[in-house]
Amino acid sequence: MRLCDLKQKEVINCRDGERLGYVCDLEFDVNTGIITHIIVPGPCKIWGIIGRDQEYIIGYNCIKQIGADVILVDIDAEKVLIKSAYI
């Protein structure tokens, strides 16, 4: 599976059924080449108009299933929602 394939899949939290969004990036270990985290943009700011300054950093071990259209994860969304380092 390629990154472009992952970017087309919606990430859904199994705990509460919340739609988190689509994968925008990956983190991997440069020594082993193993994917460690998937990154999903966080919620929009005011009324969905202004940009985003947070992102979900989801450990690869939190992924429960990758389907044809969705990626199911089991996370505490508040704990993995991190202020973006690129903003």
C-alpha positions as CSV (number, residue, x, y, z in Angstrom):
1,M,0.0,0.0,0.0
2,R,1.3,3.5,-0.9
3,L,0.8,6.8,0.9
4,C,-1.5,8.0,-1.9
5,D,-3.7,5.0,-1.1
6,L,-3.8,5.9,2.6
7,K,-4.6,9.5,1.9
8,Q,-7.8,8.4,0.2
9,K,-9.1,6.6,3.3
10,E,-11.1,8.3,6.1
11,V,-9.9,7.7,9.7
12,I,-12.7,6.8,12.1
13,N,-12.3,6.4,15.9
14,C,-13.9,3.0,17.0
15,R,-14.5,4.3,20.6
16,D,-17.0,6.9,19.7
17,G,-17.5,6.6,15.9
18,E,-16.1,10.1,15.3
19,R,-14.8,10.9,11.8
20,L,-11.3,12.3,12.3
21,G,-10.5,13.1,8.7
22,Y,-8.1,11.8,6.1
23,V,-4.4,10.8,6.5
24,C,-2.2,13.7,5.5
25,D,1.3,12.3,6.4
26,L,3.2,9.5,8.0
27,E,6.1,9.3,10.5
28,F,8.5,6.5,10.2
29,D,11.7,5.2,11.9
30,V,14.6,6.2,9.7
31,N,16.7,3.3,10.9
32,T,14.2,0.5,10.3
33,G,11.8,2.1,7.8
34,I,8.8,1.1,9.9
35,I,5.8,3.4,10.0
36,T,5.4,4.6,13.6
37,H,2.5,7.1,13.3
38,I,-0.1,8.4,10.9
39,I,-1.0,12.1,10.9
40,V,-4.5,13.4,10.4
41,P,-5.3,17.2,10.4
42,G,-7.1,18.3,13.5
43,P,-10.5,20.0,13.7
44,C,-11.0,23.4,12.1
45,K,-11.0,26.5,14.3
46,I,-13.9,29.0,14.3
47,W,-16.9,27.9,12.1
48,G,-14.7,25.7,10.0
49,I,-13.4,28.8,8.1
50,I,-10.1,29.5,9.7
51,G,-7.3,27.0,9.3
52,R,-6.1,24.3,11.7
53,D,-3.3,24.4,14.2
54,Q,-3.6,20.9,15.6
55,E,-3.2,17.4,14.3
56,Y,-3.9,13.9,15.4
57,I,-0.7,12.0,15.8
58,I,-1.9,8.4,15.9
59,G,0.4,5.5,16.7
60,Y,0.5,2.8,14.1
61,N,-0.3,0.2,16.8
62,C,-3.6,2.0,17.4
63,I,-4.9,1.1,14.0
64,K,-7.4,-1.7,14.3
65,Q,-8.2,-2.3,10.6
66,I,-7.6,-0.8,7.2
67,G,-10.5,-1.3,4.9
68,A,-11.2,-0.4,1.3
69,D,-12.5,3.1,2.3
70,V,-11.7,3.6,6.0
71,I,-9.1,3.2,8.6
72,L,-10.4,2.2,12.0
73,V,-8.4,3.4,15.0
74,D,-8.9,3.0,18.8
75,I,-7.7,6.2,20.4
76,D,-8.5,8.7,23.1
77,A,-8.8,11.7,20.7
78,E,-7.9,14.3,23.3
79,K,-4.6,12.6,24.1
80,V,-3.4,12.3,20.5
81,L,-4.5,15.8,19.4
82,I,-1.2,17.8,19.3
83,K,-0.4,21.4,18.4
84,S,1.1,21.3,14.9
85,A,4.8,21.8,14.7
86,Y,4.6,23.3,11.2
87,I,2.3,26.3,12.0
